[in-house]
Amino acid sequence: MSIHSRKANRIVRSLAKRRGIPLSSADNAPVFESLEPRVLLSANPLSEVFGQNAAEVVAAPHHDAAIPLSASNVSQSLNVELWSTAPSQLAVGNAIEFGIETNDPANIVSRSLVVNGESIEVSPEGRAFYQFEQAGTYTFTATAITGNGTVGTTSLVLEVGGAHGQLTDFQIDQFWNSAPQPLHPGQPVQFGIVTNSYGAITYSMTVNGEAVPVSEYGQASYTFDQAGSYTVVATAVDAAGNVASKSVTLEV
């Protein structure tokens, strides 16, 4: 019997005695005598018997350890929220934005949006656009799936009325600016265009006929280089082609 076998026998018998496990062999009979040579010659034969290091076996407490709960083995419900930029009164030709949000955004692997059975393209961030081609009732169903297969879904119903291009009351509600009083040359001024509609709005702005870049959110900045009177005109065009404009005059 090798040195490793004798040492392993002593450890196993000591553990068995401590845990009250009866051994069928005599107290001084080799427990490992029937094991194959590869086990007896192992640097740590107990690792082959117990599936872990012998030191861990000896140090293991004599009770059942509680299994800690973790995010991977705790079942959680997936809550899905579908928001939209739809105004209170939707008309044919309106284009609006949708957003799919969840209570577990870090683990979402898939988002989808369906309207009346038709799939809509959704960006990786959960954003989508839809333009209404005809009047009626539209049911939007959003679905999100996590990496472990948890599925969440929600729905939103919108009513659309009117004929294509009927939104003739499209207008610019606000054309604000940050100009101080008095306004001096060299001071930058911020502008903002706010309409009474949402969705695919195209914005533009001119200062005394000079075009000024405007962001997709209707915001712009302009620095007046010299004294004088400046007419600033804001223009917005919606998805149906309706045009609205508003102007303001500033003295520098």
Contacts in CASP RR format, 6 or more apart in sequence:
PFRMAT RR
TARGET T0000
AUTHOR 0000-0000-0000
METHOD contacts of the structure
MODEL  1
MSIHSRKANRIVRSLAKRRGIPLSSADNAPVFESLEPRVLLSANPLSEVF
GQNAAEVVAAPHHDAAIPLSASNVSQSLNVELWSTAPSQLAVGNAIEFGI
ETNDPANIVSRSLVVNGESIEVSPEGRAFYQFEQAGTYTFTATAITGNGT
VGTTSLVLEVGGAHGQLTDFQIDQFWNSAPQPLHPGQPVQFGIVTNSYGA
ITYSMTVNGEAVPVSEYGQASYTFDQAGSYTVVATAVDAAGNVASKSVTL
EV
1 9 0 8 1.000
1 30 0 8 1.000
1 32 0 8 1.000
1 33 0 8 1.000
2 40 0 8 1.000
2 41 0 8 1.000
4 40 0 8 1.000
4 41 0 8 1.000
4 42 0 8 1.000
4 43 0 8 1.000
4 45 0 8 1.000
5 30 0 8 1.000
5 32 0 8 1.000
5 33 0 8 1.000
5 35 0 8 1.000
5 40 0 8 1.000
5 45 0 8 1.000
6 30 0 8 1.000
8 31 0 8 1.000
8 32 0 8 1.000
8 45 0 8 1.000
8 46 0 8 1.000
8 49 0 8 1.000
8 54 0 8 1.000
9 30 0 8 1.000
9 31 0 8 1.000
9 32 0 8 1.000
11 46 0 8 1.000
11 54 0 8 1.000
11 57 0 8 1.000
11 58 0 8 1.000
12 31 0 8 1.000
12 32 0 8 1.000
12 46 0 8 1.000
12 49 0 8 1.000
13 23 0 8 1.000
13 27 0 8 1.000
13 31 0 8 1.000
15 21 0 8 1.000
15 57 0 8 1.000
15 58 0 8 1.000
16 22 0 8 1.000
16 23 0 8 1.000
18 62 0 8 1.000
19 62 0 8 1.000
23 31 0 8 1.000
25 31 0 8 1.000
32 39 0 8 1.000
32 40 0 8 1.000
32 45 0 8 1.000
35 45 0 8 1.000
39 45 0 8 1.000
39 48 0 8 1.000
39 49 0 8 1.000
42 48 0 8 1.000
44 53 0 8 1.000
44 54 0 8 1.000
45 54 0 8 1.000
46 53 0 8 1.000
46 54 0 8 1.000
46 57 0 8 1.000
47 53 0 8 1.000
47 54 0 8 1.000
50 57 0 8 1.000
72 148 0 8 1.000
75 150 0 8 1.000
76 104 0 8 1.000
76 150 0 8 1.000
77 150 0 8 1.000
77 152 0 8 1.000
78 102 0 8 1.000
78 103 0 8 1.000
78 104 0 8 1.000
78 144 0 8 1.000
78 146 0 8 1.000
78 150 0 8 1.000
78 151 0 8 1.000
78 152 0 8 1.000
79 102 0 8 1.000
79 103 0 8 1.000
79 152 0 8 1.000
80 100 0 8 1.000
80 101 0 8 1.000
80 102 0 8 1.000
80 142 0 8 1.000
80 143 0 8 1.000
80 144 0 8 1.000
80 152 0 8 1.000
80 153 0 8 1.000
80 154 0 8 1.000
81 100 0 8 1.000
81 101 0 8 1.000
81 102 0 8 1.000
81 154 0 8 1.000
82 98 0 8 1.000
82 99 0 8 1.000
82 100 0 8 1.000
82 101 0 8 1.000
82 113 0 8 1.000
82 140 0 8 1.000
82 142 0 8 1.000
82 154 0 8 1.000
82 155 0 8 1.000
82 156 0 8 1.000
83 98 0 8 1.000
83 99 0 8 1.000
83 101 0 8 1.000
84 96 0 8 1.000
84 97 0 8 1.000
84 98 0 8 1.000
84 99 0 8 1.000
84 140 0 8 1.000
84 156 0 8 1.000
84 158 0 8 1.000
85 96 0 8 1.000
85 97 0 8 1.000
85 98 0 8 1.000
85 198 0 8 1.000
85 199 0 8 1.000
86 94 0 8 1.000
86 96 0 8 1.000
86 158 0 8 1.000
86 198 0 8 1.000
87 94 0 8 1.000
87 196 0 8 1.000
87 197 0 8 1.000
87 198 0 8 1.000
90 96 0 8 1.000
90 132 0 8 1.000
90 158 0 8 1.000
90 159 0 8 1.000
90 160 0 8 1.000
90 161 0 8 1.000
91 132 0 8 1.000
91 160 0 8 1.000
91 161 0 8 1.000
91 162 0 8 1.000
91 165 0 8 1.000
91 166 0 8 1.000
91 167 0 8 1.000
91 240 0 8 1.000
92 132 0 8 1.000
92 133 0 8 1.000
92 134 0 8 1.000
92 135 0 8 1.000
92 160 0 8 1.000
92 161 0 8 1.000
92 162 0 8 1.000
92 163 0 8 1.000
92 164 0 8 1.000
92 165 0 8 1.000
92 166 0 8 1.000
92 240 0 8 1.000
93 131 0 8 1.000
93 132 0 8 1.000
93 133 0 8 1.000
93 164 0 8 1.000
93 165 0 8 1.000
93 167 0 8 1.000
93 239 0 8 1.000
93 240 0 8 1.000
94 131 0 8 1.000
94 132 0 8 1.000
94 160 0 8 1.000
94 167 0 8 1.000
94 197 0 8 1.000
94 198 0 8 1.000
94 199 0 8 1.000
94 238 0 8 1.000
94 239 0 8 1.000
94 240 0 8 1.000
95 129 0 8 1.000
95 130 0 8 1.000
95 131 0 8 1.000
95 132 0 8 1.000
95 199 0 8 1.000
95 200 0 8 1.000
95 238 0 8 1.000
95 239 0 8 1.000
96 129 0 8 1.000
96 130 0 8 1.000
96 198 0 8 1.000
96 199 0 8 1.000
97 127 0 8 1.000
97 128 0 8 1.000
97 129 0 8 1.000
97 198 0 8 1.000
97 199 0 8 1.000
98 113 0 8 1.000
98 120 0 8 1.000
98 127 0 8 1.000
98 128 0 8 1.000
98 129 0 8 1.000
98 130 0 8 1.000
98 140 0 8 1.000
98 142 0 8 1.000
99 126 0 8 1.000
99 127 0 8 1.000
99 128 0 8 1.000
99 142 0 8 1.000
100 111 0 8 1.000
100 113 0 8 1.000
100 122 0 8 1.000
100 126 0 8 1.000
100 127 0 8 1.000
100 128 0 8 1.000
100 142 0 8 1.000
100 144 0 8 1.000
102 108 0 8 1.000
102 144 0 8 1.000
102 152 0 8 1.000
104 146 0 8 1.000
104 150 0 8 1.000
107 146 0 8 1.000
107 147 0 8 1.000
107 148 0 8 1.000
108 144 0 8 1.000
108 145 0 8 1.000
108 146 0 8 1.000
108 147 0 8 1.000
109 145 0 8 1.000
109 146 0 8 1.000
109 147 0 8 1.000
110 143 0 8 1.000
110 144 0 8 1.000
110 145 0 8 1.000
111 122 0 8 1.000
111 126 0 8 1.000
111 142 0 8 1.000
111 143 0 8 1.000
111 144 0 8 1.000
111 145 0 8 1.000
112 119 0 8 1.000
112 122 0 8 1.000
112 142 0 8 1.000
112 143 0 8 1.000
112 144 0 8 1.000
113 119 0 8 1.000
113 120 0 8 1.000
113 122 0 8 1.000
113 128 0 8 1.000
113 140 0 8 1.000
113 141 0 8 1.000
113 142 0 8 1.000
113 143 0 8 1.000
114 120 0 8 1.000
114 140 0 8 1.000
114 141 0 8 1.000
114 143 0 8 1.000
115 130 0 8 1.000
115 138 0 8 1.000
115 139 0 8 1.000
115 140 0 8 1.000
115 141 0 8 1.000
116 138 0 8 1.000
116 139 0 8 1.000
120 128 0 8 1.000
120 129 0 8 1.000
120 130 0 8 1.000
121 128 0 8 1.000
122 128 0 8 1.000
129 199 0 8 1.000
129 200 0 8 1.000
130 140 0 8 1.000
131 200 0 8 1.000
131 239 0 8 1.000
132 138 0 8 1.000
132 160 0 8 1.000
133 164 0 8 1.000
134 160 0 8 1.000
134 164 0 8 1.000
135 160 0 8 1.000
135 161 0 8 1.000
135 162 0 8 1.000
135 163 0 8 1.000
136 159 0 8 1.000
136 160 0 8 1.000
136 161 0 8 1.000
137 157 0 8 1.000
137 158 0 8 1.000
137 159 0 8 1.000
137 160 0 8 1.000
138 157 0 8 1.000
138 158 0 8 1.000
138 159 0 8 1.000
138 160 0 8 1.000
139 155 0 8 1.000
139 156 0 8 1.000
139 157 0 8 1.000
140 155 0 8 1.000
140 156 0 8 1.000
140 157 0 8 1.000
140 158 0 8 1.000
141 153 0 8 1.000
141 154 0 8 1.000
141 155 0 8 1.000
142 153 0 8 1.000
142 154 0 8 1.000
142 155 0 8 1.000
142 156 0 8 1.000
143 151 0 8 1.000
143 152 0 8 1.000
143 153 0 8 1.000
144 151 0 8 1.000
144 152 0 8 1.000
144 153 0 8 1.000
145 151 0 8 1.000
145 152 0 8 1.000
164 240 0 8 1.000
165 240 0 8 1.000
165 241 0 8 1.000
165 242 0 8 1.000
167 197 0 8 1.000
167 238 0 8 1.000
167 240 0 8 1.000
167 242 0 8 1.000
168 242 0 8 1.000
169 196 0 8 1.000
170 195 0 8 1.000
170 196 0 8 1.000
170 197 0 8 1.000
170 236 0 8 1.000
170 238 0 8 1.000
170 240 0 8 1.000
170 242 0 8 1.000
170 243 0 8 1.000
170 244 0 8 1.000
171 195 0 8 1.000
171 196 0 8 1.000
171 244 0 8 1.000
172 193 0 8 1.000
172 194 0 8 1.000
172 195 0 8 1.000
172 196 0 8 1.000
172 234 0 8 1.000
172 236 0 8 1.000
172 244 0 8 1.000
172 245 0 8 1.000
172 246 0 8 1.000
173 194 0 8 1.000
173 195 0 8 1.000
173 196 0 8 1.000
174 192 0 8 1.000
174 193 0 8 1.000
174 194 0 8 1.000
175 191 0 8 1.000
175 192 0 8 1.000
175 193 0 8 1.000
175 194 0 8 1.000
175 234 0 8 1.000
175 246 0 8 1.000
175 247 0 8 1.000
175 248 0 8 1.000
176 191 0 8 1.000
176 192 0 8 1.000
176 194 0 8 1.000
177 189 0 8 1.000
177 190 0 8 1.000
177 191 0 8 1.000
177 192 0 8 1.000
177 232 0 8 1.000
177 248 0 8 1.000
177 250 0 8 1.000
178 189 0 8 1.000
178 190 0 8 1.000
178 191 0 8 1.000
179 187 0 8 1.000
179 189 0 8 1.000
179 250 0 8 1.000
180 187 0 8 1.000
182 251 0 8 1.000
183 189 0 8 1.000
183 224 0 8 1.000
183 250 0 8 1.000
183 251 0 8 1.000
183 252 0 8 1.000
184 252 0 8 1.000
185 224 0 8 1.000
185 225 0 8 1.000
185 226 0 8 1.000
185 227 0 8 1.000
185 252 0 8 1.000
186 223 0 8 1.000
186 224 0 8 1.000
186 225 0 8 1.000
187 223 0 8 1.000
187 224 0 8 1.000
188 221 0 8 1.000
188 222 0 8 1.000
188 223 0 8 1.000
189 221 0 8 1.000
189 222 0 8 1.000
189 223 0 8 1.000
189 224 0 8 1.000
189 250 0 8 1.000
190 219 0 8 1.000
190 220 0 8 1.000
190 221 0 8 1.000
191 205 0 8 1.000
191 212 0 8 1.000
191 219 0 8 1.000
191 220 0 8 1.000
191 221 0 8 1.000
191 222 0 8 1.000
191 232 0 8 1.000
191 234 0 8 1.000
192 218 0 8 1.000
192 219 0 8 1.000
192 220 0 8 1.000
192 234 0 8 1.000
193 203 0 8 1.000
193 205 0 8 1.000
193 214 0 8 1.000
193 218 0 8 1.000
193 219 0 8 1.000
193 220 0 8 1.000
193 234 0 8 1.000
193 236 0 8 1.000
193 246 0 8 1.000
194 218 0 8 1.000
195 201 0 8 1.000
195 236 0 8 1.000
195 238 0 8 1.000
195 244 0 8 1.000
197 238 0 8 1.000
199 238 0 8 1.000
199 239 0 8 1.000
200 238 0 8 1.000
200 239 0 8 1.000
201 218 0 8 1.000
201 236 0 8 1.000
201 237 0 8 1.000
201 238 0 8 1.000
201 239 0 8 1.000
202 236 0 8 1.000
202 237 0 8 1.000
203 214 0 8 1.000
203 215 0 8 1.000
203 216 0 8 1.000
203 218 0 8 1.000
203 234 0 8 1.000
203 235 0 8 1.000
203 236 0 8 1.000
204 211 0 8 1.000
204 214 0 8 1.000
204 234 0 8 1.000
204 235 0 8 1.000
204 236 0 8 1.000
205 211 0 8 1.000
205 212 0 8 1.000
205 214 0 8 1.000
205 220 0 8 1.000
205 232 0 8 1.000
205 233 0 8 1.000
205 234 0 8 1.000
205 235 0 8 1.000
206 212 0 8 1.000
206 232 0 8 1.000
206 233 0 8 1.000
207 222 0 8 1.000
207 230 0 8 1.000
207 231 0 8 1.000
207 232 0 8 1.000
208 230 0 8 1.000
208 231 0 8 1.000
209 231 0 8 1.000
209 233 0 8 1.000
212 220 0 8 1.000
212 222 0 8 1.000
213 220 0 8 1.000
214 220 0 8 1.000
218 236 0 8 1.000
222 232 0 8 1.000
224 230 0 8 1.000
224 250 0 8 1.000
224 252 0 8 1.000
226 252 0 8 1.000
227 252 0 8 1.000
228 251 0 8 1.000
228 252 0 8 1.000
229 249 0 8 1.000
229 250 0 8 1.000
229 251 0 8 1.000
229 252 0 8 1.000
230 249 0 8 1.000
230 250 0 8 1.000
230 251 0 8 1.000
230 252 0 8 1.000
231 247 0 8 1.000
231 248 0 8 1.000
231 249 0 8 1.000
232 247 0 8 1.000
232 248 0 8 1.000
232 249 0 8 1.000
232 250 0 8 1.000
233 245 0 8 1.000
233 246 0 8 1.000
233 247 0 8 1.000
234 245 0 8 1.000
234 246 0 8 1.000
234 247 0 8 1.000
235 243 0 8 1.000
235 244 0 8 1.000
235 245 0 8 1.000
236 243 0 8 1.000
236 244 0 8 1.000
236 245 0 8 1.000
237 243 0 8 1.000
237 244 0 8 1.000
END
